[in-house]
């Protein structure tokens, strides 16, 4: 990889888009591959022109730059039809990234390019292809360093020197037997600091923390975060080493997970494409689905108000405070749901904590209800000088805040237990449901208190 010692500006004008000038190509060669990829993404070049540019740049820099392109751009480049040209990029990609790309393109293209790939690489692709999406096996890479435990440090360093160019990381060396069973792990630092004749078996860590290939990627990422690893091994049911998940994969997993949660919280069907690269019809559908559901859900509140039309006619002022009551309760429910969803994501809370969360949010709902209920009571009484109306609004806030707090906190736990995404609750859907509950409680309290005063 070649990087410049001082920042240089990449040409940013339309005439430079063709990159016909040799000096401009040389300028790109001096940049970091990630910067080259960013420039190509934003330059307006067609996929064919991007491929031609990378060919002009040449060497390993172009290959690394291709890996930094978005999956959608890689797909477009592969679909240009220049199979022989693209083969060199695909063969040098990380194994997990290569499989993701081949899964993305049309089946005819992947079937056409597979026979051109070396037999060893082809077998590796087929093996990784079979792992279910969202599991550790699907995101692991098979480019890792493994050595026999009986090897001495001197021979190990020589072997690592030969393996290093083709491996994603060499900072952790995994020690396996003839059946590829994981026996231990040794850091490159420990190997370097050991005596040349020392055996790897004597310096390795036998208590290896590994993840099963069927474990979901979020849990695997949490393990790397928890133990502050650079990589974590992936094994099968017989403790055979299958691959590793590196910290850069974890960053991608966390970003994708946070993006998906944010989209669900905002009531948008999750999508992976970049905003400008998602076709308008699909973007419309992503937003329309949830908005349609929320529209019909909100009709519940309208129906409840219609059922209580007689109560509203008896005291029209009740209508003035409906937005305040349901809005406050919706906000409280969203607060609770967001905190619990985040706690679930960080492993601070699990479905087994249902009763503890129930007690905690019950007290919090009561505290918030009493405080905000008293504030609303005095506000309504001082404004309208109506004791009955003030009592209805104050008690309604107390009751609905307790329900909203409990609902916002407990529903994510129930969804998690049922293997659904708890992020579904921390947004418009939760607010809409709480609106309906809040209006129902509000009118029922109004009827009871009005009868009592009568």
Secondary structure, DSSP 8 states (H G I E B T S, - for coil): ----SS------SGGGGG--SHHHHHHHHTS-HHHHHHHHHHS---HHHHHHHHHHH-HHHHHHHHHHS-HHHHHHHHTTS-HHHHHHHHHTS-HHHHHHHHHHS-HHHHHHHHTTS-HHHHHHHHHHHTS-TTBHHHH-BS--EEE-TTSBHHHHHHHHHHHGGG-S--SEEEEE-TT-BEEEEEEHHHHHHS-TT-BHHHHSBSS--EEETTSBHHHHHHHHHHHT-SEEEEE-TT-BEEEEEEHHHHHHHHHHHHHHHHHHHTT-----S-GGGS-HHHHHHHHHHHHHHHHHHHHHHHHHHHHTHHHHHH-GGGGGGHHHHHHHHHHHHHHHHHHHHHHHHHTS--GGGHHHHHHHHHHHHHHHHHHHHHHHHHHHHHHH--HHHHHHHHHHHHHHHHHHHHHHHHHHHHHHHTTS-GGGGSSHHHHHHHHHHHHHHHHHHHHHHHHHH-
